[in-house]
Amino acid sequence: MSRPSKLLLIGFLFVLLVAGLLILREPADREGIEQATSEAMPAPPPAHPAGQPKPTLFGEKLLENYGRGSPEQDLLLMDGLIRNYRILAKGMDARHFSSNEAIASTLRGEQSIALKALPADHRIFDSNGFIIDRWGTSLFFHLESKDHISIYSSGPDKELGTDDDYLLIGGVPKQGKAEF
């Protein structure tokens, strides 16, 4: 046998020996890795531990006094929530804020961005999912421009377009007949 053939045979046998050792050692090493991983990474805590209060969404905090102050304050709180949402949802198309239904859906996190500000059972939503005022009437939203939304409440008589309406136009609250 020539010298290069002997070297080739020795090299082949060496590779075979190393591969055999690796195959024989693999299960033991794998067990060690699995054990180390299970010790290093504890199980995640439950999403909502029993007995602890449910986490508050940012919209709940912003609207905690909704319906407790004046009707003008309610409109300012709603405007503040929408403004804050739009800051957090950078670049979100203004069309998501063009109607009561669209705004309600957006605040519940049901739009493409899925940023949830309020739970679906929050007191500002009626049984149909619309945003309501303190008298249980749907608010009317009018998108003035990509940056400005006017908000209208029908007031105690629950009829939009009468003298007891509450309006927020250009960020300024007032009472009077809503005119479009």
PyMOL commands that set and color helices and strands:
alter all, ss='L'
color gray80, all
select helices_A, chain A and resi 3-40+58-62+71-88+94-97+100-107
alter helices_A, ss='H'
color red, helices_A
select strands_A, chain A and resi 140-143+149-153+166-169+172-175
alter strands_A, ss='S'
color yellow, strands_A
deselect
rebuild
show_as cartoon
